[in-house]
């Protein structure tokens, strides 16, 4: 048998290391040529690492969350034939962060709807398994339990199937197994595990269910002593680092103002009713984008990047608005470029396109960088007031809160009006409170008298 070593590939110009965010295989798995083995993440993109050979995984050189240098050994594969150890470290092409992996080759038979969250009985999905120890024999350390009972092996101790684990002892299982057990109402402490250290697999759940042992987890008010550790990796780590940097280096000032959007909503409804088939359905965001663009024309210092290290403020003529979007993989900020040159319909089309790209994970690197000011909105969950964190190194962010009908005094009586708060934060090092308020007040006037948005 020969052994093929795969090194961390060159994932981009100037990139010296990458974070391992996902394993698709474990030790002992058979692999085919071009099968995806792992995923690593750089500052801007997720990169899939394919297998250059066919064989069997014999060694994994890192765990999820580890930062691995380019050129460092990452995976070893046993291949057929004899000869000296081979190595590969070819350059690979980045894929958009969060891209769908539904077309990846699988080391097992096809599985309907097969993601980690599926609840149908199936072999354990390699992508949901914690990284194996770096030196581990592929031989199994125990045999699957019989439907009528058996022992849990691991750490030199034995526990009969069906017997609750000691209080506070956490059963070992992958997230997919835990989800399936939760949906089936099974207390994993009652299930015998056949894996190393008593790890519970899908097969162990199948054996438990086939034996008719459908003991459900307690529904009472018993104490829950379980502690779940979640390692911060991948996109979530990048978000955490950027938020910490923003709060650590930027002294925020947050300014909240209420906007009467009754007239704006009437105009929006009329424009949507009369739109052409090739025009997008307008939300409130295109109107806000155009209002911000007009207000920035009067206060260009708001549309700026602050270079902390150089001590330079770079005011941009082009208005590139980032739109914070929640996706299944975390928070991303796709960018609508040159809003100053777009009309309402063009803004609406671009918002829709970027939202779809962010959700599907197909947004490219150039679509996720280069913003000069950001809009953040929680939609119907927007609350009354928020304190948005500035998208470093920008100097301003505009937060959209929930729209609701409130009573407003018109001088003689209270009348119902559609109201919405804007909660906006500014970098107080370069934007004074007066200038922040002046900017939002100008946006307020434009949104409350929406015809002004269309006046050049």
C-alpha positions as CSV (number, residue, x, y, z in Angstrom):
1,X,0.0,0.0,0.0
2,X,1.2,3.5,-0.8
3,X,0.3,6.6,1.2
4,X,-0.7,9.9,-0.3
5,X,-0.4,13.1,1.8
6,X,-2.6,16.1,1.0
7,X,-1.1,19.4,2.2
8,X,-3.0,22.6,2.9
9,X,-3.3,24.1,-0.6
10,X,-2.6,27.6,-1.8
11,X,-6.0,29.1,-1.3
12,X,-5.3,32.6,-2.6
13,X,-2.6,35.2,-3.2
14,X,-1.2,36.5,0.0
15,X,-3.0,33.9,2.1
16,X,-0.6,32.0,4.4
17,X,-3.1,30.0,6.5
18,X,-6.8,29.0,6.6
19,X,-9.2,27.8,9.2
20,X,-10.6,24.2,9.0
21,X,-14.4,24.6,9.2
22,X,-15.7,21.2,8.1
23,X,-14.6,17.6,7.6
24,X,-16.6,15.5,5.1
25,X,-14.7,12.3,6.0
26,X,-13.4,10.4,9.0
27,X,-10.6,7.9,9.4
28,X,-11.4,4.7,7.7
29,X,-13.7,6.2,5.1
30,X,-13.2,5.1,1.5
31,X,-12.8,8.1,-0.9
32,X,-13.0,8.5,-4.6
33,X,-11.0,10.9,-6.8
34,X,-12.5,14.5,-6.8
35,X,-14.6,13.7,-3.7
36,X,-14.7,16.7,-1.3
37,X,-12.8,15.9,1.8
38,X,-12.9,19.1,3.8
39,X,-13.7,22.8,3.7
40,X,-11.4,25.6,4.9
41,X,-12.2,29.3,5.3
42,X,-10.1,32.4,4.6
43,X,-11.1,36.0,5.3
44,X,-13.3,36.2,2.2
45,X,-14.2,32.7,1.0
46,X,-14.8,29.1,1.8
47,X,-12.6,26.6,-0.1
48,X,-13.3,22.9,-0.7
49,X,-10.5,20.5,-0.8
50,X,-11.0,17.5,-3.2
51,X,-9.2,14.2,-3.2
52,X,-6.7,13.8,-6.0
53,X,-6.7,10.0,-5.6
54,X,-8.9,7.0,-4.7
55,X,-8.2,5.2,-1.4
56,X,-9.0,5.2,2.3
57,X,-8.5,7.9,4.9
58,X,-5.7,6.9,7.3
59,X,-4.9,10.2,9.1
60,X,-6.5,13.6,9.7
61,X,-4.1,16.3,10.7
62,X,-6.4,19.0,12.2
63,X,-9.6,19.5,14.1
64,X,-12.5,21.8,13.3
65,X,-11.5,25.3,14.2
66,X,-7.8,24.8,13.8
67,X,-5.8,27.3,11.7
68,X,-3.5,25.4,9.3
69,X,-0.6,26.9,7.5
70,X,-0.4,26.6,3.7
71,X,1.8,23.6,2.9
72,X,1.2,21.8,6.2
73,X,0.1,18.1,6.0
74,X,-3.7,17.9,6.3
75,X,-4.9,14.4,5.2
76,X,-3.3,11.1,4.4
77,X,-4.9,8.5,2.1
78,X,-3.9,4.9,1.7
79,X,-3.9,4.0,-2.0
80,X,-3.6,0.8,-3.9
81,X,-0.2,-0.3,-5.1
82,X,3.3,0.0,-3.7
83,X,5.7,2.9,-3.7
84,X,7.0,5.9,-1.8
85,X,4.7,8.3,-0.2
86,X,3.3,10.9,-2.6
87,X,2.3,14.5,-1.7
88,X,0.0,17.0,-3.3
89,X,-0.6,20.6,-2.5
90,X,-2.2,22.0,-5.7
91,X,-3.9,25.4,-5.7
92,X,-7.7,25.2,-5.4
93,X,-10.5,27.6,-6.4
94,X,-12.5,29.3,-3.6
95,X,-16.3,28.9,-3.5
96,X,-18.7,31.5,-2.2
97,X,-19.0,31.4,1.6
98,X,-22.1,29.3,2.6
99,X,-22.5,27.8,-0.9
100,X,-24.7,24.8,-1.2
101,X,-22.9,21.5,-1.1
102,X,-25.8,19.4,-2.4
103,X,-23.9,18.2,-5.5
104,X,-20.9,16.9,-3.5
105,X,-19.9,13.3,-4.1
106,X,-20.9,11.1,-1.3
107,X,-18.9,8.2,0.2
108,X,-22.2,6.2,0.6
109,X,-25.4,5.5,-1.2
110,X,-27.7,8.5,-2.1
111,X,-29.9,9.7,0.7
112,X,-33.2,11.6,0.2
113,X,-33.0,15.1,1.4
114,X,-29.7,14.1,3.0
115,X,-28.4,16.9,5.2
116,X,-27.3,16.7,8.8
117,X,-30.8,17.7,9.9
118,X,-32.7,14.9,8.2
119,X,-34.5,12.6,10.7
120,X,-34.8,9.5,8.6
121,X,-32.7,6.5,9.7
122,X,-29.4,6.5,7.8
123,X,-25.7,5.9,8.3
124,X,-23.9,8.6,10.2
125,X,-23.1,11.5,7.9
126,X,-19.3,12.2,7.9
127,X,-19.9,16.0,7.8
128,X,-21.6,15.9,11.2
129,X,-18.9,13.9,13.0
130,X,-16.3,15.6,15.1
131,X,-12.8,15.4,13.8
132,X,-11.2,12.1,14.7
133,X,-8.0,11.9,16.9
134,X,-5.0,12.5,14.7
135,X,-3.7,9.0,15.0
136,X,-6.5,6.4,15.1
137,X,-6.7,2.9,13.8
138,X,-9.5,2.3,11.4
139,X,-10.4,-0.9,13.2
140,X,-13.6,-0.7,15.2
141,X,-13.2,-0.8,18.9
142,X,-16.6,-2.3,19.6
143,X,-19.5,-4.1,18.0
144,X,-23.0,-2.7,17.5
145,X,-25.3,-3.5,20.4
146,X,-28.0,-6.1,19.8
147,X,-31.6,-5.0,19.9
148,X,-32.1,-6.6,23.3
149,X,-29.2,-5.1,25.1
150,X,-25.4,-4.9,25.2
151,X,-22.7,-2.9,26.8
152,X,-21.3,0.6,26.2
153,X,-17.6,0.4,25.9
154,X,-15.2,3.2,26.3
155,X,-12.7,4.4,28.9
156,X,-12.5,1.0,30.4
157,X,-16.0,1.2,31.9
158,X,-19.2,-0.7,31.1
159,X,-22.8,0.4,31.2
160,X,-25.7,-1.9,30.4
161,X,-28.1,-0.7,27.6
162,X,-31.1,1.1,28.8
163,X,-29.5,2.0,32.1
164,X,-29.5,5.8,32.6
165,X,-26.0,7.4,32.7
166,X,-24.9,9.0,35.9
167,X,-26.4,12.5,36.4
168,X,-24.3,15.1,34.6
169,X,-22.7,12.6,32.2
170,X,-23.2,13.8,28.6
171,X,-23.9,11.1,26.0
172,X,-21.5,11.4,23.0
173,X,-23.3,11.9,19.7
174,X,-23.2,14.0,16.6
175,X,-25.6,17.0,16.1
176,X,-27.6,15.0,13.6
177,X,-28.1,12.1,16.1
178,X,-29.1,14.5,18.8
179,X,-31.6,16.2,16.6
180,X,-33.1,12.9,15.6
181,X,-33.3,11.7,19.2
182,X,-34.9,15.0,20.3
183,X,-37.6,14.8,17.6
184,X,-38.3,11.2,18.5
185,X,-38.5,12.0,22.2
186,X,-35.6,9.8,23.1
187,X,-33.4,10.4,26.1
188,X,-29.9,9.7,24.7
189,X,-28.8,8.7,28.2
190,X,-30.9,5.6,27.8
191,X,-29.2,4.5,24.5
192,X,-26.2,2.3,24.3
193,X,-23.4,3.6,22.1
194,X,-21.3,1.4,20.0
195,X,-18.6,3.9,19.0
196,X,-15.4,4.9,20.7
197,X,-16.0,6.0,24.3
198,X,-19.7,5.0,24.0
199,X,-20.4,7.4,21.0
200,X,-24.0,7.0,19.8
201,X,-24.6,6.6,16.1
202,X,-27.7,6.4,13.9
203,X,-27.4,2.6,14.0
204,X,-27.6,2.7,17.8
205,X,-30.8,4.7,17.6
206,X,-32.2,2.2,15.0
207,X,-31.4,-0.7,17.4
208,X,-33.0,1.1,20.3
209,X,-36.2,1.8,18.3
210,X,-36.3,-1.7,16.7
211,X,-36.3,-3.2,20.2
212,X,-39.4,-1.3,21.0
213,X,-37.7,0.8,23.5
214,X,-39.4,4.1,23.0
215,X,-38.8,5.6,26.4
216,X,-39.2,9.3,26.0
217,X,-37.3,12.0,27.6
218,X,-38.8,13.5,30.8
219,X,-41.4,16.1,30.1
220,X,-41.7,17.2,33.7
221,X,-39.9,20.0,35.6
222,X,-36.8,18.0,36.4
223,X,-33.5,19.8,36.5
224,X,-31.4,19.8,33.3
225,X,-27.7,19.7,34.0
226,X,-26.6,19.3,30.4
227,X,-23.9,21.7,29.2
228,X,-23.4,21.9,25.4
229,X,-20.1,23.3,24.2
230,X,-20.3,25.0,20.8
231,X,-16.9,25.8,19.2
232,X,-16.9,29.1,17.3
233,X,-15.6,28.4,13.9
234,X,-15.9,29.6,10.3
235,X,-18.2,32.4,9.4
236,X,-19.4,32.8,13.1
237,X,-15.8,33.3,14.1
238,X,-15.3,36.0,11.5
239,X,-18.5,37.7,12.6
240,X,-17.3,37.6,16.2
241,X,-13.9,39.0,15.4
242,X,-15.4,41.9,13.3
243,X,-18.0,42.8,15.9
244,X,-15.3,42.8,18.6
245,X,-13.0,45.0,16.5
246,X,-15.9,47.4,15.8
247,X,-16.9,47.8,19.5
248,X,-13.3,47.9,20.7
249,X,-12.0,50.5,18.3
250,X,-15.1,52.7,17.5
251,X,-16.8,54.9,20.1
252,X,-20.4,54.6,19.0
253,X,-23.1,57.3,19.2
254,X,-26.6,56.0,18.5
255,X,-29.3,58.4,17.4
256,X,-33.0,57.3,17.3
257,X,-35.7,59.2,15.4
258,X,-39.3,58.2,14.5
259,X,-40.5,58.5,10.9
260,X,-44.1,58.9,9.8
261,X,-44.1,56.6,6.7
262,X,-47.9,56.8,6.0
263,X,-47.4,58.8,2.8
264,X,-44.5,56.6,1.8
265,X,-46.5,53.4,2.2
266,X,-49.3,54.9,0.1
267,X,-46.8,55.7,-2.6
268,X,-45.1,52.4,-2.4
269,X,-48.5,50.5,-2.7
270,X,-49.5,52.6,-5.7
271,X,-46.1,52.0,-7.5
272,X,-46.3,48.3,-6.8
273,X,-49.9,48.2,-8.2
274,X,-48.8,49.9,-11.4
275,X,-45.4,48.2,-11.9
276,X,-44.4,46.5,-15.1
277,X,-43.9,42.8,-15.3
278,X,-40.1,43.2,-15.5
279,X,-40.0,45.5,-12.5
280,X,-39.4,44.2,-8.9
281,X,-41.9,44.6,-6.0
282,X,-40.7,47.5,-4.0
283,X,-40.0,47.2,-0.3
284,X,-39.2,50.2,1.9
285,X,-35.4,49.6,1.4
286,X,-35.1,51.2,-2.1
287,X,-36.8,54.4,-0.8
288,X,-34.4,54.5,2.2
289,X,-31.4,53.9,-0.1
290,X,-32.4,56.8,-2.4
291,X,-33.1,59.1,0.6
292,X,-29.7,58.2,2.1
293,X,-28.0,58.9,-1.2
294,X,-29.6,62.4,-1.4
295,X,-28.7,63.2,2.2
296,X,-25.1,62.0,1.7
297,X,-24.9,64.4,-1.3
298,X,-25.3,67.2,1.3
299,X,-23.1,65.5,3.9
300,X,-20.4,63.5,2.1
301,X,-18.5,63.0,5.4
302,X,-21.1,60.3,6.3
303,X,-20.1,58.2,3.3
304,X,-16.6,57.5,4.5
305,X,-14.0,54.9,5.6
306,X,-11.8,55.6,8.6
307,X,-8.3,54.2,8.3
308,X,-7.4,53.8,12.0
309,X,-3.7,53.0,11.5
310,X,-3.0,55.8,9.0
311,X,-5.3,58.3,10.7
312,X,-7.0,59.1,7.4
313,X,-10.6,59.5,6.6
314,X,-11.4,58.5,3.0
315,X,-14.6,60.1,1.8
316,X,-16.0,58.2,-1.2
317,X,-17.9,59.8,-4.1
318,X,-19.5,56.5,-4.9
319,X,-22.2,55.4,-2.5
320,X,-21.9,51.7,-1.9
321,X,-24.6,50.6,0.6
322,X,-24.1,47.3,2.4
323,X,-27.3,45.6,3.4
324,X,-26.9,43.3,6.4
325,X,-28.7,40.0,5.7
326,X,-29.2,37.0,8.0
327,X,-28.5,33.7,6.2
328,X,-28.5,30.1,7.4
329,X,-24.8,30.3,7.9
330,X,-24.8,33.7,9.7
331,X,-24.7,37.4,9.1
332,X,-23.4,38.7,5.7
333,X,-23.4,42.1,4.2
334,X,-23.8,42.1,0.4
335,X,-23.2,45.5,-1.3
336,X,-25.3,47.5,-3.6
337,X,-22.8,49.6,-5.5
338,X,-23.2,53.2,-6.9
339,X,-26.6,53.8,-5.4
340,X,-26.2,57.4,-6.4
341,X,-26.6,56.3,-10.0
342,X,-29.6,54.0,-9.5
343,X,-33.3,54.9,-9.5
344,X,-35.9,53.3,-7.2
345,X,-36.6,50.4,-9.5
346,X,-33.0,49.6,-10.0
347,X,-32.4,49.8,-6.3
348,X,-35.3,47.4,-5.7
349,X,-33.9,44.9,-8.3
350,X,-30.5,45.0,-6.8
351,X,-31.7,44.5,-3.3
352,X,-33.7,41.4,-4.5
353,X,-30.7,40.0,-6.4
354,X,-28.3,40.5,-3.5
355,X,-30.8,39.0,-1.0
356,X,-31.2,35.8,-3.1
357,X,-27.4,35.5,-3.6
358,X,-26.8,35.9,0.2
359,X,-29.5,33.3,1.1
360,X,-28.2,30.7,-1.5
361,X,-24.6,31.3,-0.6
362,X,-23.7,32.3,-4.2
363,X,-22.6,35.9,-3.5
364,X,-19.1,36.4,-4.7
365,X,-16.2,38.1,-2.9
366,X,-16.7,41.4,-4.7
367,X,-20.4,41.4,-3.7
368,X,-19.5,41.0,0.0
369,X,-17.0,43.8,0.3
370,X,-16.4,47.4,-0.4
371,X,-19.4,49.1,1.3
372,X,-19.1,52.7,2.4
373,X,-22.2,52.8,4.6
374,X,-24.6,50.1,5.8
375,X,-28.3,49.5,6.3
376,X,-29.4,46.9,8.9
377,X,-33.0,45.7,9.3
378,X,-34.7,43.0,11.3
379,X,-37.9,43.3,9.3
380,X,-41.0,42.4,11.4
381,X,-38.7,41.5,14.3
382,X,-37.2,45.0,14.2
383,X,-38.4,46.0,17.7
384,X,-38.9,49.6,18.7
385,X,-35.2,50.6,19.2
386,X,-31.9,48.9,18.4
387,X,-28.3,49.9,18.8
388,X,-26.6,48.7,15.6
389,X,-22.9,48.1,15.5
390,X,-21.0,50.0,12.8
391,X,-19.6,47.8,10.0
392,X,-15.9,48.6,10.5
393,X,-14.2,50.6,9.0
394,X,-17.2,52.6,7.9
395,X,-18.4,55.5,10.1
396,X,-22.2,55.1,10.0
397,X,-24.9,52.5,9.9
398,X,-28.7,53.1,9.6
399,X,-31.0,50.6,11.4
400,X,-34.6,50.1,10.4
401,X,-37.1,49.2,13.2
402,X,-40.5,47.7,13.0
403,X,-43.3,49.6,11.3
404,X,-46.5,50.0,13.4
405,X,-49.6,52.1,13.6
406,X,-49.4,54.7,16.4
407,X,-51.7,57.6,17.4
408,X,-50.3,60.9,16.2
409,X,-51.6,64.4,17.2
410,X,-52.5,66.6,14.2
411,X,-53.3,69.7,16.3
412,X,-56.9,68.9,17.0
413,X,-57.1,65.2,17.5
414,X,-55.2,61.9,17.5
415,X,-55.2,60.1,14.2
416,X,-53.7,56.7,13.3
417,X,-50.4,56.9,11.4
418,X,-47.9,54.4,10.2
419,X,-44.7,55.0,12.2
420,X,-41.2,53.5,12.0
421,X,-38.1,54.3,14.0
422,X,-34.6,54.7,12.6
423,X,-31.9,53.6,15.0
424,X,-28.6,54.8,13.6
425,X,-25.0,54.6,14.9
426,X,-22.0,56.8,14.1
427,X,-18.3,56.8,14.7
428,X,-18.0,59.6,17.3
429,X,-14.3,60.1,16.5
430,X,-15.2,61.6,13.1
431,X,-18.9,62.3,13.2
432,X,-20.2,64.8,15.8
433,X,-23.6,64.3,17.4
434,X,-25.0,67.4,15.6
435,X,-23.9,66.2,12.2
436,X,-25.4,62.7,12.9
437,X,-28.7,64.3,13.9
438,X,-28.7,66.5,10.8
439,X,-28.2,63.6,8.5
440,X,-31.0,61.5,10.0
441,X,-33.3,64.6,10.1
442,X,-32.7,65.0,6.3
443,X,-33.5,61.4,5.7
444,X,-36.7,61.8,7.8
445,X,-37.9,64.7,5.7
446,X,-37.3,62.8,2.5
447,X,-39.2,59.7,3.7
448,X,-42.1,61.7,5.2
449,X,-42.4,63.6,1.9
450,X,-41.4,60.9,-0.5
451,X,-42.0,63.1,-3.6
452,X,-38.8,64.9,-2.7
453,X,-36.9,61.6,-3.3
454,X,-37.7,62.0,-7.0
455,X,-36.8,65.7,-7.3
456,X,-33.3,66.1,-8.8
